[in-house]
Amino acid sequence: MIRLSRVFRNFSIEQAVANKIKQGLGANTQVEVIDLSGGCGTMLHIKVASDSFEGKSTIVQHRMVNKCIEGQDIHGFKLETSVLKSP
C-alpha cells in the first residue's frame, strides 16, 4: 500500500510540473520530468524543448520555465532547455 501511494504521488508531482510548463510555454513544447530523489519527488530533472525559446539566451529560457513552476513544492531541480526544431 505505501509503495503504491508513493508511485501515485510522484506521478502526480511530475505530471503537474509538466502540465504547468506546457501551459506556460504553449502547445509546441515537449517536457520530460524525471524524479531523481528516489521516490519522494522533491528533486527533479526537467528537460524542456520549446519553440518559445527561439532567439532567447539560456538564462532567459530558464527564467521562463521557473516562472511556469512557481509555487510547486520542489526542493530542487536540474533544468535543461533547448529550442524545439520544426520538422
mmCIF file as gemmi writes it, N, C-alpha and C atoms, coordinates in Angstrom:
data_model
loop_
_atom_site.group_PDB
_atom_site.id
_atom_site.type_symbol
_atom_site.label_atom_id
_atom_site.label_alt_id
_atom_site.label_comp_id
_atom_site.label_asym_id
_atom_site.label_entity_id
_atom_site.label_seq_id
_atom_site.pdbx_PDB_ins_code
_atom_site.Cartn_x
_atom_site.Cartn_y
_atom_site.Cartn_z
_atom_site.occupancy
_atom_site.B_iso_or_equiv
_atom_site.pdbx_formal_charge
_atom_site.auth_seq_id
_atom_site.auth_asym_id
_atom_site.pdbx_PDB_model_num
ATOM 1 N N . MET Axp A 1 ? 0.808 -1.2 0 1 0 ? 1 A 1
ATOM 2 C CA . MET Axp A 1 ? 0 0 0 1 0 ? 1 A 1
ATOM 3 C C . MET Axp A 1 ? 0.85 1.262 0 1 0 ? 1 A 1
ATOM 4 N N . ILE Axp A 2 ? 1.831 1.341 0.86 1 0 ? 2 A 1
ATOM 5 C CA . ILE Axp A 2 ? 2.678 2.527 0.927 1 0 ? 2 A 1
ATOM 6 C C . ILE Axp A 2 ? 3.383 2.739 -0.402 1 0 ? 2 A 1
ATOM 7 N N . ARG Axp A 3 ? 3.885 1.658 -0.973 1 0 ? 3 A 1
ATOM 8 C CA . ARG Axp A 3 ? 4.603 1.756 -2.24 1 0 ? 3 A 1
ATOM 9 C C . ARG Axp A 3 ? 3.705 2.318 -3.345 1 0 ? 3 A 1
ATOM 10 N N . LEU Axp A 4 ? 2.467 1.862 -3.423 1 0 ? 4 A 1
ATOM 11 C CA . LEU Axp A 4 ? 1.549 2.361 -4.441 1 0 ? 4 A 1
ATOM 12 C C . LEU Axp A 4 ? 1.25 3.84 -4.248 1 0 ? 4 A 1
ATOM 13 N N . SER Axp A 5 ? 1.036 4.263 -3.014 1 0 ? 5 A 1
ATOM 14 C CA . SER Axp A 5 ? 0.742 5.68 -2.791 1 0 ? 5 A 1
ATOM 15 C C . SER Axp A 5 ? 1.931 6.547 -3.18 1 0 ? 5 A 1
ATOM 16 N N . ARG Axp A 6 ? 3.15 6.053 -2.971 1 0 ? 6 A 1
ATOM 17 C CA . ARG Axp A 6 ? 4.338 6.79 -3.404 1 0 ? 6 A 1
ATOM 18 C C . ARG Axp A 6 ? 4.364 6.933 -4.916 1 0 ? 6 A 1
ATOM 19 N N . VAL Axp A 7 ? 4.064 5.857 -5.609 1 0 ? 7 A 1
ATOM 20 C CA . VAL Axp A 7 ? 4.075 5.896 -7.075 1 0 ? 7 A 1
ATOM 21 C C . VAL Axp A 7 ? 3.064 6.908 -7.573 1 0 ? 7 A 1
ATOM 22 N N . PHE Axp A 8 ? 1.844 6.864 -7.049 1 0 ? 8 A 1
ATOM 23 C CA . PHE Axp A 8 ? 0.818 7.793 -7.498 1 0 ? 8 A 1
ATOM 24 C C . PHE Axp A 8 ? 1.177 9.232 -7.147 1 0 ? 8 A 1
ATOM 25 N N . ARG Axp A 9 ? 1.722 9.444 -5.959 1 0 ? 9 A 1
ATOM 26 C CA . ARG Axp A 9 ? 2.096 10.796 -5.554 1 0 ? 9 A 1
ATOM 27 C C . ARG Axp A 9 ? 3.193 11.341 -6.451 1 0 ? 9 A 1
ATOM 28 N N . ASN Axp A 10 ? 4.213 10.545 -6.731 1 0 ? 10 A 1
ATOM 29 C CA . ASN Axp A 10 ? 5.308 11.001 -7.577 1 0 ? 10 A 1
ATOM 30 C C . ASN Axp A 10 ? 4.83 11.271 -8.992 1 0 ? 10 A 1
ATOM 31 N N . PHE Axp A 11 ? 3.979 10.403 -9.497 1 0 ? 11 A 1
ATOM 32 C CA . PHE Axp A 11 ? 3.442 10.626 -10.831 1 0 ? 11 A 1
ATOM 33 C C . PHE Axp A 11 ? 2.707 11.958 -10.861 1 0 ? 11 A 1
ATOM 34 N N . SER Axp A 12 ? 1.95 12.25 -9.83 1 0 ? 12 A 1
ATOM 35 C CA . SER Axp A 12 ? 1.185 13.49 -9.78 1 0 ? 12 A 1
ATOM 36 C C . SER Axp A 12 ? 2.094 14.715 -9.773 1 0 ? 12 A 1
ATOM 37 N N . ILE Axp A 13 ? 3.172 14.672 -9.009 1 0 ? 13 A 1
ATOM 38 C CA . ILE Axp A 13 ? 4.101 15.792 -8.963 1 0 ? 13 A 1
ATOM 39 C C . ILE Axp A 13 ? 4.752 15.988 -10.331 1 0 ? 13 A 1
ATOM 40 N N . GLU Axp A 14 ? 5.24 14.916 -10.908 1 0 ? 14 A 1
ATOM 41 C CA . GLU Axp A 14 ? 5.89 15.001 -12.217 1 0 ? 14 A 1
ATOM 42 C C . GLU Axp A 14 ? 4.912 15.491 -13.274 1 0 ? 14 A 1
ATOM 43 N N . GLN Axp A 15 ? 3.702 14.946 -13.26 1 0 ? 15 A 1
ATOM 44 C CA . GLN Axp A 15 ? 2.689 15.339 -14.239 1 0 ? 15 A 1
ATOM 45 C C . GLN Axp A 15 ? 2.266 16.791 -14.038 1 0 ? 15 A 1
ATOM 46 N N . ALA Axp A 16 ? 2.111 17.209 -12.791 1 0 ? 16 A 1
ATOM 47 C CA . ALA Axp A 16 ? 1.708 18.59 -12.505 1 0 ? 16 A 1
ATOM 48 C C . ALA Axp A 16 ? 2.754 19.578 -13.006 1 0 ? 16 A 1
ATOM 49 N N . VAL Axp A 17 ? 4.03 19.27 -12.784 1 0 ? 17 A 1
ATOM 50 C CA . VAL Axp A 17 ? 5.117 20.138 -13.248 1 0 ? 17 A 1
ATOM 51 C C . VAL Axp A 17 ? 5.114 20.199 -14.772 1 0 ? 17 A 1
ATOM 52 N N . ALA Axp A 18 ? 5.011 19.048 -15.42 1 0 ? 18 A 1
ATOM 53 C CA . ALA Axp A 18 ? 4.995 19.01 -16.889 1 0 ? 18 A 1
ATOM 54 C C . ALA Axp A 18 ? 3.81 19.803 -17.44 1 0 ? 18 A 1
ATOM 55 N N . ASN Axp A 19 ? 2.64 19.633 -16.848 1 0 ? 19 A 1
ATOM 56 C CA . ASN Axp A 19 ? 1.448 20.347 -17.316 1 0 ? 19 A 1
ATOM 57 C C . ASN Axp A 19 ? 1.585 21.855 -17.154 1 0 ? 19 A 1
ATOM 58 N N . LYS Axp A 20 ? 2.13 22.297 -16.026 1 0 ? 20 A 1
ATOM 59 C CA . LYS Axp A 20 ? 2.313 23.742 -15.807 1 0 ? 20 A 1
ATOM 60 C C . LYS Axp A 20 ? 3.264 24.337 -16.841 1 0 ? 20 A 1
ATOM 61 N N . ILE Axp A 21 ? 4.333 23.618 -17.149 1 0 ? 21 A 1
ATOM 62 C CA . ILE Axp A 21 ? 5.301 24.113 -18.132 1 0 ? 21 A 1
ATOM 63 C C . ILE Axp A 21 ? 4.657 24.181 -19.51 1 0 ? 21 A 1
ATOM 64 N N . LYS Axp A 22 ? 3.918 23.144 -19.89 1 0 ? 22 A 1
ATOM 65 C CA . LYS Axp A 22 ? 3.249 23.138 -21.198 1 0 ? 22 A 1
ATOM 66 C C . LYS Axp A 22 ? 2.226 24.263 -21.301 1 0 ? 22 A 1
ATOM 67 N N . GLN Axp A 23 ? 1.484 24.502 -20.227 1 0 ? 23 A 1
ATOM 68 C CA . GLN Axp A 23 ? 0.508 25.594 -20.223 1 0 ? 23 A 1
ATOM 69 C C . GLN Axp A 23 ? 1.195 26.947 -20.359 1 0 ? 23 A 1
ATOM 70 N N . GLY Axp A 24 ? 2.307 27.112 -19.676 1 0 ? 24 A 1
ATOM 71 C CA . GLY Axp A 24 ? 3.002 28.391 -19.671 1 0 ? 24 A 1
ATOM 72 C C . GLY Axp A 24 ? 3.749 28.704 -20.952 1 0 ? 24 A 1
ATOM 73 N N . LEU Axp A 25 ? 4.259 27.667 -21.615 1 0 ? 25 A 1
ATOM 74 C CA . LEU Axp A 25 ? 5.09 27.892 -22.801 1 0 ? 25 A 1
ATOM 75 C C . LEU Axp A 25 ? 4.363 27.661 -24.119 1 0 ? 25 A 1
ATOM 76 N N . GLY Axp A 26 ? 3.201 27.055 -24.085 1 0 ? 26 A 1
ATOM 77 C CA . GLY Axp A 26 ? 2.43 26.872 -25.3 1 0 ? 26 A 1
ATOM 78 C C . GLY Axp A 26 ? 2.427 25.443 -25.815 1 0 ? 26 A 1
ATOM 79 N N . ALA Axp A 27 ? 1.613 25.248 -26.846 1 0 ? 27 A 1
ATOM 80 C CA . ALA Axp A 27 ? 1.367 23.906 -27.379 1 0 ? 27 A 1
ATOM 81 C C . ALA Axp A 27 ? 2.601 23.253 -27.989 1 0 ? 27 A 1
ATOM 82 N N . ASN Axp A 28 ? 3.479 24.052 -28.568 1 0 ? 28 A 1
ATOM 83 C CA . ASN Axp A 28 ? 4.668 23.495 -29.221 1 0 ? 28 A 1
ATOM 84 C C . ASN Axp A 28 ? 5.807 23.333 -28.221 1 0 ? 28 A 1
ATOM 85 N N . THR Axp A 29 ? 5.548 22.572 -27.166 1 0 ? 29 A 1
ATOM 86 C CA . THR Axp A 29 ? 6.52 22.362 -26.096 1 0 ? 29 A 1
ATOM 87 C C . THR Axp A 29 ? 6.557 20.888 -25.725 1 0 ? 29 A 1
ATOM 88 N N . GLN Axp A 30 ? 7.759 20.349 -25.614 1 0 ? 30 A 1
ATOM 89 C CA . GLN Axp A 30 ? 7.943 18.972 -25.15 1 0 ? 30 A 1
ATOM 90 C C . GLN Axp A 30 ? 8.608 19.025 -23.783 1 0 ? 30 A 1
ATOM 91 N N . VAL Axp A 31 ? 8.061 18.269 -22.832 1 0 ? 31 A 1
ATOM 92 C CA . VAL Axp A 31 ? 8.573 18.283 -21.464 1 0 ? 31 A 1
ATOM 93 C C . VAL Axp A 31 ? 8.774 16.853 -20.979 1 0 ? 31 A 1
ATOM 94 N N . GLU Axp A 32 ? 9.917 16.62 -20.338 1 0 ? 32 A 1
ATOM 95 C CA . GLU Axp A 32 ? 10.181 15.348 -19.669 1 0 ? 32 A 1
ATOM 96 C C . GLU Axp A 32 ? 10.597 15.676 -18.237 1 0 ? 32 A 1
ATOM 97 N N . VAL Axp A 33 ? 9.92 15.064 -17.277 1 0 ? 33 A 1
ATOM 98 C CA . VAL Axp A 33 ? 10.225 15.283 -15.861 1 0 ? 33 A 1
ATOM 99 C C . VAL Axp A 33 ? 10.59 13.936 -15.244 1 0 ? 33 A 1
ATOM 100 N N . ILE Axp A 34 ? 11.786 13.871 -14.644 1 0 ? 34 A 1
ATOM 101 C CA . ILE Axp A 34 ? 12.293 12.634 -14.057 1 0 ? 34 A 1
ATOM 102 C C . ILE Axp A 34 ? 12.558 12.871 -12.571 1 0 ? 34 A 1
ATOM 103 N N . ASP Axp A 35 ? 12.055 11.974 -11.727 1 0 ? 35 A 1
ATOM 104 C CA . ASP Axp A 35 ? 12.279 12.057 -10.281 1 0 ? 35 A 1
ATOM 105 C C . ASP Axp A 35 ? 13.665 11.518 -9.959 1 0 ? 35 A 1
ATOM 106 N N . LEU Axp A 36 ? 14.538 12.361 -9.415 1 0 ? 36 A 1
ATOM 107 C CA . LEU Axp A 36 ? 15.901 11.967 -9.042 1 0 ? 36 A 1
ATOM 108 C C . LEU Axp A 36 ? 16.028 11.667 -7.55 1 0 ? 36 A 1
ATOM 109 N N . SER Axp A 37 ? 14.929 11.801 -6.814 1 0 ? 37 A 1
ATOM 110 C CA . SER Axp A 37 ? 15.005 11.756 -5.354 1 0 ? 37 A 1
ATOM 111 C C . SER Axp A 37 ? 14.742 10.382 -4.753 1 0 ? 37 A 1
ATOM 112 N N . GLY Axp A 38 ? 14.707 9.364 -5.571 1 0 ? 38 A 1
ATOM 113 C CA . GLY Axp A 38 ? 14.492 8.031 -5.031 1 0 ? 38 A 1
ATOM 114 C C . GLY Axp A 38 ? 13.073 7.785 -4.562 1 0 ? 38 A 1
ATOM 115 N N . GLY Axp A 39 ? 12.134 8.485 -5.13 1 0 ? 39 A 1
ATOM 116 C CA . GLY Axp A 39 ? 10.737 8.211 -4.83 1 0 ? 39 A 1
ATOM 117 C C . GLY Axp A 39 ? 9.975 9.274 -4.068 1 0 ? 39 A 1
ATOM 118 N N . CYS Axp A 40 ? 10.635 10.302 -3.556 1 0 ? 40 A 1
ATOM 119 C CA . CYS Axp A 40 ? 9.879 11.305 -2.79 1 0 ? 40 A 1
ATOM 120 C C . CYS Axp A 40 ? 9.468 12.508 -3.64 1 0 ? 40 A 1
ATOM 121 N N . GLY Axp A 41 ? 9.981 12.632 -4.857 1 0 ? 41 A 1
ATOM 122 C CA . GLY Axp A 41 ? 9.529 13.661 -5.779 1 0 ? 41 A 1
ATOM 123 C C . GLY Axp A 41 ? 9.988 15.072 -5.492 1 0 ? 41 A 1
ATOM 124 N N . THR Axp A 42 ? 10.995 15.246 -4.629 1 0 ? 42 A 1
ATOM 125 C CA . THR Axp A 42 ? 11.424 16.603 -4.3 1 0 ? 42 A 1
ATOM 126 C C . THR Axp A 42 ? 12.639 17.066 -5.098 1 0 ? 42 A 1
ATOM 127 N N . MET Axp A 43 ? 13.319 16.172 -5.79 1 0 ? 43 A 1
ATOM 128 C CA . MET Axp A 43 ? 14.445 16.543 -6.659 1 0 ? 43 A 1
ATOM 129 C C . MET Axp A 43 ? 14.142 16.013 -8.05 1 0 ? 43 A 1
ATOM 130 N N . LEU Axp A 44 ? 14.031 16.928 -9.001 1 0 ? 44 A 1
ATOM 131 C CA . LEU Axp A 44 ? 13.612 16.561 -10.35 1 0 ? 44 A 1
ATOM 132 C C . LEU Axp A 44 ? 14.647 16.956 -11.39 1 0 ? 44 A 1
ATOM 133 N N . HIS Axp A 45 ? 14.658 16.221 -12.482 1 0 ? 45 A 1
ATOM 134 C CA . HIS Axp A 45 ? 15.416 16.587 -13.676 1 0 ? 45 A 1
ATOM 135 C C . HIS Axp A 45 ? 14.364 16.94 -14.719 1 0 ? 45 A 1
ATOM 136 N N . ILE Axp A 46 ? 14.373 18.195 -15.147 1 0 ? 46 A 1
ATOM 137 C CA . ILE Axp A 46 ? 13.361 18.692 -16.072 1 0 ? 46 A 1
ATOM 138 C C . ILE Axp A 46 ? 14.032 19.034 -17.395 1 0 ? 46 A 1
ATOM 139 N N . LYS Axp A 47 ? 13.529 18.423 -18.481 1 0 ? 47 A 1
ATOM 140 C CA . LYS Axp A 47 ? 14.027 18.71 -19.825 1 0 ? 47 A 1
ATOM 141 C C . LYS Axp A 47 ? 12.888 19.346 -20.613 1 0 ? 47 A 1
ATOM 142 N N . VAL Axp A 48 ? 13.163 20.516 -21.185 1 0 ? 48 A 1
ATOM 143 C CA . VAL Axp A 48 ? 12.131 21.247 -21.913 1 0 ? 48 A 1
ATOM 144 C C . VAL Axp A 48 ? 12.669 21.671 -23.272 1 0 ? 48 A 1
ATOM 145 N N . ALA Axp A 49 ? 11.916 21.352 -24.319 1 0 ? 49 A 1
ATOM 146 C CA . ALA Axp A 49 ? 12.206 21.836 -25.667 1 0 ? 49 A 1
ATOM 147 C C . ALA Axp A 49 ? 10.969 22.6 -26.133 1 0 ? 49 A 1
ATOM 148 N N . SER Axp A 50 ? 11.157 23.841 -26.564 1 0 ? 50 A 1
ATOM 149 C CA . SER Axp A 50 ? 10.015 24.667 -26.95 1 0 ? 50 A 1
ATOM 150 C C . SER Axp A 50 ? 10.41 25.643 -28.045 1 0 ? 50 A 1
ATOM 151 N N . ASP Axp A 51 ? 9.471 25.9 -28.948 1 0 ? 51 A 1
ATOM 152 C CA . ASP Axp A 51 ? 9.736 26.928 -29.958 1 0 ? 51 A 1
ATOM 153 C C . ASP Axp A 51 ? 9.659 28.326 -29.34 1 0 ? 51 A 1
ATOM 154 N N . SER Axp A 52 ? 9.128 28.435 -28.13 1 0 ? 52 A 1
ATOM 155 C CA . SER Axp A 52 ? 9.092 29.715 -27.405 1 0 ? 52 A 1
ATOM 156 C C . SER Axp A 52 ? 10.486 30.205 -27.042 1 0 ? 52 A 1
ATOM 157 N N . PHE Axp A 53 ? 11.476 29.306 -27.055 1 0 ? 53 A 1
ATOM 158 C CA . PHE Axp A 53 ? 12.845 29.654 -26.69 1 0 ? 53 A 1
ATOM 159 C C . PHE Axp A 53 ? 13.645 30.24 -27.856 1 0 ? 53 A 1
ATOM 160 N N . GLU Axp A 54 ? 13.082 30.228 -29.04 1 0 ? 54 A 1
ATOM 161 C CA . GLU Axp A 54 ? 13.788 30.704 -30.234 1 0 ? 54 A 1
ATOM 162 C C . GLU Axp A 54 ? 14.329 32.116 -30.022 1 0 ? 54 A 1
ATOM 163 N N . GLY Axp A 55 ? 15.645 32.287 -30.215 1 0 ? 55 A 1
ATOM 164 C CA . GLY Axp A 55 ? 16.293 33.585 -30.107 1 0 ? 55 A 1
ATOM 165 C C . GLY Axp A 55 ? 16.566 34.062 -28.685 1 0 ? 55 A 1
ATOM 166 N N . LYS Axp A 56 ? 16.28 33.227 -27.702 1 0 ? 56 A 1
ATOM 167 C CA . LYS Axp A 56 ? 16.479 33.624 -26.305 1 0 ? 56 A 1
ATOM 168 C C . LYS Axp A 56 ? 17.705 32.927 -25.721 1 0 ? 56 A 1
ATOM 169 N N . SER Axp A 57 ? 18.401 33.611 -24.825 1 0 ? 57 A 1
ATOM 170 C CA . SER Axp A 57 ? 19.575 33.032 -24.166 1 0 ? 57 A 1
ATOM 171 C C . SER Axp A 57 ? 19.137 31.932 -23.195 1 0 ? 57 A 1
ATOM 172 N N . THR Axp A 58 ? 20.085 31.114 -22.79 1 0 ? 58 A 1
ATOM 173 C CA . THR Axp A 58 ? 19.791 30.027 -21.852 1 0 ? 58 A 1
ATOM 174 C C . THR Axp A 58 ? 19.217 30.561 -20.545 1 0 ? 58 A 1
ATOM 175 N N . ILE Axp A 59 ? 19.763 31.655 -20.039 1 0 ? 59 A 1
ATOM 176 C CA . ILE Axp A 59 ? 19.268 32.208 -18.773 1 0 ? 59 A 1
ATOM 177 C C . ILE Axp A 59 ? 17.816 32.666 -18.902 1 0 ? 59 A 1
ATOM 178 N N . VAL Axp A 60 ? 17.461 33.24 -20.027 1 0 ? 60 A 1
ATOM 179 C CA . VAL Axp A 60 ? 16.077 33.67 -20.25 1 0 ? 60 A 1
ATOM 180 C C . VAL Axp A 60 ? 15.168 32.447 -20.373 1 0 ? 60 A 1
ATOM 181 N N . GLN Axp A 61 ? 15.627 31.411 -21.058 1 0 ? 61 A 1
ATOM 182 C CA . GLN Axp A 61 ? 14.854 30.168 -21.172 1 0 ? 61 A 1
ATOM 183 C C . GLN Axp A 61 ? 14.575 29.586 -19.786 1 0 ? 61 A 1
ATOM 184 N N . HIS Axp A 62 ? 15.61 29.554 -18.941 1 0 ? 62 A 1
ATOM 185 C CA . HIS Axp A 62 ? 15.452 29.007 -17.591 1 0 ? 62 A 1
ATOM 186 C C . HIS Axp A 62 ? 14.493 29.858 -16.757 1 0 ? 62 A 1
ATOM 187 N N . ARG Axp A 63 ? 14.559 31.164 -16.917 1 0 ? 63 A 1
ATOM 188 C CA . ARG Axp A 63 ? 13.631 32.043 -16.191 1 0 ? 63 A 1
ATOM 189 C C . ARG Axp A 63 ? 12.189 31.799 -16.627 1 0 ? 63 A 1
ATOM 190 N N . MET Axp A 64 ? 12.001 31.545 -17.915 1 0 ? 64 A 1
ATOM 191 C CA . MET Axp A 64 ? 10.659 31.256 -18.428 1 0 ? 64 A 1
ATOM 192 C C . MET Axp A 64 ? 10.093 29.993 -17.776 1 0 ? 64 A 1
ATOM 193 N N . VAL Axp A 65 ? 10.921 28.958 -17.665 1 0 ? 65 A 1
ATOM 194 C CA . VAL Axp A 65 ? 10.481 27.704 -17.037 1 0 ? 65 A 1
ATOM 195 C C . VAL Axp A 65 ? 10.24 27.92 -15.545 1 0 ? 65 A 1
ATOM 196 N N . ASN Axp A 66 ? 11.154 28.625 -14.876 1 0 ? 66 A 1
ATOM 197 C CA . ASN Axp A 66 ? 10.993 28.9 -13.442 1 0 ? 66 A 1
ATOM 198 C C . ASN Axp A 66 ? 9.665 29.598 -13.157 1 0 ? 66 A 1
ATOM 199 N N . LYS Axp A 67 ? 9.3 30.542 -14.011 1 0 ? 67 A 1
ATOM 200 C CA . LYS Axp A 67 ? 8.04 31.264 -13.829 1 0 ? 67 A 1
ATOM 201 C C . LYS Axp A 67 ? 6.844 30.308 -13.942 1 0 ? 67 A 1
ATOM 202 N N . CYS Axp A 68 ? 6.942 29.339 -14.835 1 0 ? 68 A 1
ATOM 203 C CA . CYS Axp A 68 ? 5.855 28.367 -15.027 1 0 ? 68 A 1
ATOM 204 C C . CYS Axp A 68 ? 5.639 27.489 -13.801 1 0 ? 68 A 1
ATOM 205 N N . ILE Axp A 69 ? 6.711 27.14 -13.103 1 0 ? 69 A 1
ATOM 206 C CA . ILE Axp A 69 ? 6.586 26.192 -11.983 1 0 ? 69 A 1
ATOM 207 C C . ILE Axp A 69 ? 6.634 26.871 -10.614 1 0 ? 69 A 1
ATOM 208 N N . GLU Axp A 70 ? 6.508 28.178 -10.609 1 0 ? 70 A 1
ATOM 209 C CA . GLU Axp A 70 ? 6.43 28.923 -9.35 1 0 ? 70 A 1
ATOM 210 C C . GLU Axp A 70 ? 5.349 28.332 -8.455 1 0 ? 70 A 1
ATOM 211 N N . GLY Axp A 71 ? 5.66 28.159 -7.191 1 0 ? 71 A 1
ATOM 212 C CA . GLY Axp A 71 ? 4.664 27.663 -6.251 1 0 ? 71 A 1
ATOM 213 C C . GLY Axp A 71 ? 4.586 26.152 -6.132 1 0 ? 71 A 1
ATOM 214 N N . GLN Axp A 72 ? 5.28 25.422 -6.998 1 0 ? 72 A 1
ATOM 215 C CA . GLN Axp A 72 ? 5.307 23.961 -6.882 1 0 ? 72 A 1
ATOM 216 C C . GLN Axp A 72 ? 6.187 23.572 -5.701 1 0 ? 72 A 1
ATOM 217 N N . ASP Axp A 73 ? 5.823 22.505 -5.031 1 0 ? 73 A 1
ATOM 218 C CA . ASP Axp A 73 ? 6.571 22.03 -3.864 1 0 ? 73 A 1
ATOM 219 C C . ASP Axp A 73 ? 7.741 21.156 -4.319 1 0 ? 73 A 1
ATOM 220 N N . ILE Axp A 74 ? 8.814 21.815 -4.781 1 0 ? 74 A 1
ATOM 221 C CA . ILE Axp A 74 ? 10.004 21.122 -5.279 1 0 ? 74 A 1
ATOM 222 C C . ILE Axp A 74 ? 11.195 21.623 -4.477 1 0 ? 74 A 1
ATOM 223 N N . HIS Axp A 75 ? 11.95 20.709 -3.916 1 0 ? 75 A 1
ATOM 224 C CA . HIS Axp A 75 ? 13.142 21.094 -3.153 1 0 ? 75 A 1
ATOM 225 C C . HIS Axp A 75 ? 14.234 21.594 -4.091 1 0 ? 75 A 1
ATOM 226 N N . GLY Axp A 76 ? 14.423 20.901 -5.205 1 0 ? 76 A 1
ATOM 227 C CA . GLY Axp A 76 ? 15.44 21.293 -6.172 1 0 ? 76 A 1
ATOM 228 C C . GLY Axp A 76 ? 15.203 20.618 -7.508 1 0 ? 76 A 1
ATOM 229 N N . PHE Axp A 77 ? 15.821 21.178 -8.542 1 0 ? 77 A 1
ATOM 230 C CA . PHE Axp A 77 ? 15.697 20.549 -9.851 1 0 ? 77 A 1
ATOM 231 C C . PHE Axp A 77 ? 16.879 20.904 -10.735 1 0 ? 77 A 1
ATOM 232 N N . LYS Axp A 78 ? 17.167 19.999 -11.638 1 0 ? 78 A 1
ATOM 233 C CA . LYS Axp A 78 ? 18.165 20.207 -12.683 1 0 ? 78 A 1
ATOM 234 C C . LYS Axp A 78 ? 17.366 20.519 -13.939 1 0 ? 78 A 1
ATOM 235 N N . LEU Axp A 79 ? 17.749 21.577 -14.644 1 0 ? 79 A 1
ATOM 236 C CA . LEU Axp A 79 ? 16.968 22.023 -15.794 1 0 ? 79 A 1
ATOM 237 C C . LEU Axp A 79 ? 17.808 22.039 -17.057 1 0 ? 79 A 1
ATOM 238 N N . GLU Axp A 80 ? 17.273 21.446 -18.113 1 0 ? 80 A 1
ATOM 239 C CA . GLU Axp A 80 ? 17.872 21.509 -19.448 1 0 ? 80 A 1
ATOM 240 C C . GLU Axp A 80 ? 16.822 22.085 -20.39 1 0 ? 80 A 1
ATOM 241 N N . THR Axp A 81 ? 17.205 23.102 -21.157 1 0 ? 81 A 1
ATOM 242 C CA . THR Axp A 81 ? 16.279 23.684 -22.128 1 0 ? 81 A 1
ATOM 243 C C . THR Axp A 81 ? 16.915 23.683 -23.507 1 0 ? 81 A 1
ATOM 244 N N . SER Axp A 82 ? 16.056 23.631 -24.516 1 0 ? 82 A 1
ATOM 245 C CA . SER Axp A 82 ? 16.528 23.711 -25.897 1 0 ? 82 A 1
ATOM 246 C C . SER Axp A 82 ? 15.39 24.218 -26.778 1 0 ? 82 A 1
ATOM 247 N N . VAL Axp A 83 ? 15.768 24.721 -27.95 1 0 ? 83 A 1
ATOM 248 C CA . VAL Axp A 83 ? 14.783 25.191 -28.915 1 0 ? 83 A 1
ATOM 249 C C . VAL Axp A 83 ? 14.236 23.976 -29.649 1 0 ? 83 A 1
ATOM 250 N N . LEU Axp A 84 ? 12.913 23.888 -29.74 1 0 ? 84 A 1
ATOM 251 C CA . LEU Axp A 84 ? 12.264 22.795 -30.452 1 0 ? 84 A 1
ATOM 252 C C . LEU Axp A 84 ? 12.37 23.068 -31.941 1 0 ? 84 A 1
ATOM 253 N N . LYS Axp A 85 ? 12.997 22.164 -32.644 1 0 ? 85 A 1
ATOM 254 C CA . LYS Axp A 85 ? 13.187 22.317 -34.089 1 0 ? 85 A 1
ATOM 255 C C . LYS Axp A 85 ? 11.954 21.826 -34.836 1 0 ? 85 A 1
ATOM 256 N N . SER Axp A 86 ? 11.522 22.572 -35.825 1 0 ? 86 A 1
ATOM 257 C CA . SER Axp A 86 ? 10.405 22.151 -36.67 1 0 ? 86 A 1
ATOM 258 C C . SER Axp A 86 ? 10.882 21.09 -37.649 1 0 ? 86 A 1
ATOM 259 N N . PRO Axp A 87 ? 10.004 20.119 -37.957 1 0 ? 87 A 1
ATOM 260 C CA . PRO Axp A 87 ? 10.415 19.053 -38.898 1 0 ? 87 A 1
ATOM 261 C C . PRO Axp A 87 ? 10.612 19.545 -40.307 1 0 ? 87 A 1
